[in-house]
Amino acid sequence: LQYSKFYFMKRDLYIDFAKGLATLSVIFIHTTFWSGQLYIPREMRLLSLLFDVPVFFVLSGITSSGNLDKTMYRLLRLQITFMIFLTTLFFLDSGVKYFLQNFCSEEVLKSYYGTFGVKSYPLQYLPFDFENLGNWFVHQYNSAESFPVVMGSFWYMKVYFIVTVLGALILRFFPKHVDWFIYLNIFLIIYFNFFMSSYPTGQVGYVVYYLLLFLAGNRLKGKMISTKMVPVLYLGWAVLVAFVVSYFGQDIIYLINKQKFPPKLPYIAASLLSIITVMVLYNRLKITKDNFVNYIGKNAIFYYFGQGISSSLVYFIVSPLKDTLPWFPLMILVYIINVLLAIAIAELIKKIDGFGWKYLEFLRVKTQSRPANHSFRNEK
């Protein structure tokens, strides 16, 4: 690793660019794996997983300072933004349910939710069930049945909070032993996959792998992988993939998506291609000007929220066209529409979030004796 002369730049545009690409890739994955399961071949859907969510954890590690105050404050802001979005989603989901149940026929109601698949009807949750909203707030992701892809995306949020806190604690209290934690996580991944009778349930498997990526990303911060190491990394990845195929059998290639929740070795091996590429390009690929991909990266959380809604809406485009158009042009068409919808919805969510923070500021002024010029907005 070599220190880069760009280390002291205020903002690394490459990080924003990589986040933007990762966000667009997530939209593509949800285009292929949700509505896409109705018409896209399995091979294409599996290929979409090569550039996936793990990239976000590497990038988060690169940008993490280990400052606990900043980390906790940033996570608090994220949680509040998350809750503002969930409240919006709750009333939107409940509004759709209430309208369909009270102003439409049973056939229309069944047709709407049946578009998402046989498991979406009959409904499990009534409109305006505030217990459900409370569960969402504390990261118990019961389905928003009118927009099912949203909660299908939110496993990432819970893991992100856990990994970021643990990562910041390690960087703050054990800065000289980060490598030890990296090796520990590698050991645990090997142990879970080869020596345990059953893979651990809950969040353990997620945290072990994504904390490893977070810490590895932080070790790369301000440095550049040497040119000599680049072919070694890609060769190591190829050897790992060959081992996985030989150990688990060739059929494991078609089961990669089932190895993602939680991340097991076959999915880990597949995801490492994009991770290695992102790390190799760090401080090599120079992004000197902001562009639209960078803008998406800077606002990735709003686009992540928005794509869950847009990826649900495109079901209604796929349903009438899947038997009319060939799968590839339909996939491209649906992806473009999905991206455009995600952009529009993300910008709307961003405005709602701004309004939510203004309302919180209004409440603060009304309920506290602090000076009015000290605002949430200033802290943001």
Residue pairs with C-beta under 8 A, 6 or more apart in sequence:
1 219
1 220
1 223
1 224
1 225
1 226
2 223
2 224
2 226
3 222
3 223
3 224
4 222
4 223
4 224
4 283
6 12
6 283
6 286
7 221
7 222
7 223
12 62
12 63
13 287
13 288
13 289
13 290
13 294
14 281
14 282
14 283
14 285
14 286
14 287
15 59
15 62
15 63
15 297
16 287
16 290
16 293
16 294
16 295
16 297
16 298
17 285
17 287
17 291
17 293
17 294
17 297
18 55
18 59
18 278
18 281
18 282
18 297
19 56
19 59
19 296
19 297
19 298
19 300
20 292
20 293
20 294
20 295
20 296
20 297
20 298
20 300
21 51
21 293
21 297
22 51
22 52
22 53
22 55
22 56
22 59
22 297
22 300
23 296
23 297
23 300
23 303
23 304
23 307
24 293
24 296
24 339
25 48
25 51
25 52
25 55
26 52
26 53
26 153
26 304
26 307
27 303
27 307
27 310
27 311
27 335
27 338
27 339
27 342
28 48
28 335
29 48
29 49
29 52
30 149
30 152
30 153
30 307
30 308
30 311
30 338
31 311
31 314
31 331
31 334
31 335
31 338
32 40
32 44
32 45
32 48
32 331
33 45
33 48
33 257
34 148
34 149
34 152
34 311
34 312
34 315
35 311
35 314
35 315
35 317
35 318
35 334
36 44
36 45
36 318
36 331
36 334
37 45
38 318
38 319
38 322
39 318
39 322
39 327
39 330
39 331
40 327
40 331
41 327
42 254
43 254
44 327
44 331
45 257
46 253
46 254
46 256
46 257
49 256
49 257
49 260
49 267
49 270
49 271
50 270
50 271
50 273
50 274
51 274
52 260
52 271
52 274
53 156
54 209
54 210
54 213
54 263
54 271
54 274
54 275
55 274
55 275
55 278
56 156
56 160
56 300
57 160
57 163
57 210
57 213
57 214
57 217
58 213
58 214
58 216
58 217
58 220
58 275
58 278
58 279
59 217
59 278
60 160
60 163
60 164
60 167
60 214
60 217
61 167
61 213
61 214
61 215
61 216
61 217
61 218
61 219
61 220
61 221
62 217
62 218
62 220
62 221
62 282
63 221
64 71
64 164
64 167
64 168
64 171
64 214
64 217
64 218
64 221
65 71
65 171
66 168
66 170
66 171
66 172
66 175
66 218
67 168
67 172
68 168
68 169
68 172
71 164
71 165
71 168
72 165
72 168
73 379
75 161
75 164
75 165
77 380
78 161
78 301
79 161
80 356
80 357
80 360
81 301
81 353
81 356
82 157
83 137
84 352
84 353
84 356
84 357
85 305
85 349
85 352
85 353
86 133
86 136
86 137
87 133
87 356
88 349
88 352
89 136
89 144
89 147
89 150
89 309
90 132
90 133
90 136
90 144
92 146
92 147
93 127
93 144
93 145
93 146
93 147
94 127
94 128
94 129
95 127
96 112
96 146
97 123
97 126
97 127
97 145
97 146
98 127
98 128
100 108
100 109
100 112
101 109
101 127
109 121
110 121
112 146
113 120
113 121
113 123
113 145
113 146
114 120
114 121
115 315
115 316
115 319
116 145
116 148
116 312
116 315
120 145
120 148
123 145
124 142
124 143
124 145
125 132
125 142
125 143
125 145
132 142
135 141
135 142
136 142
139 154
139 157
139 158
139 161
141 151
141 154
141 155
141 158
142 151
143 151
144 150
144 151
146 312
147 308
147 309
147 312
147 313
148 312
149 307
149 308
149 309
149 311
149 312
150 305
150 308
150 309
150 312
151 308
152 308
153 304
153 307
153 308
154 308
155 206
155 261
156 304
158 203
159 203
159 206
159 207
159 210
162 203
162 207
163 207
163 210
163 211
163 214
164 214
166 207
166 211
167 211
167 214
167 215
167 218
170 178
170 181
170 215
171 178
171 218
174 180
174 181
178 215
178 218
178 219
179 219
181 211
181 215
182 212
182 215
182 216
182 219
185 208
185 209
185 211
185 212
185 215
186 212
188 208
189 208
189 209
189 212
189 265
189 268
192 199
192 200
192 205
192 208
192 264
193 199
193 264
193 265
199 205
199 262
199 264
200 262
203 262
204 262
205 262
205 263
205 264
206 262
206 263
209 262
209 263
209 268
210 263
213 275
216 279
217 279
220 279
220 282
222 283
223 283
224 282
224 283
224 284
225 233
225 279
225 280
225 282
230 280
233 276
233 280
234 276
237 269
237 272
237 273
237 276
240 269
240 272
241 269
241 270
244 252
244 265
244 266
244 269
245 252
245 253
248 265
248 266
252 259
252 266
255 266
256 266
256 267
256 270
257 267
259 265
259 266
259 267
260 267
263 271
287 294
296 303
299 346
299 350
302 346
302 347
302 349
302 350
302 353
303 342
303 343
303 346
305 345
305 346
305 349
306 341
306 342
306 343
306 344
306 345
306 346
306 348
306 349
307 338
307 342
307 345
307 346
309 341
309 342
309 345
310 338
310 339
310 341
310 342
310 345
311 338
311 342
313 341
314 334
314 337
314 338
314 341
317 333
317 334
317 337
318 330
318 334
321 330
321 333
322 330
325 333
357 376
357 377
357 380
358 377
360 376
361 375
361 376
361 377
364 370
364 375
364 376
365 372
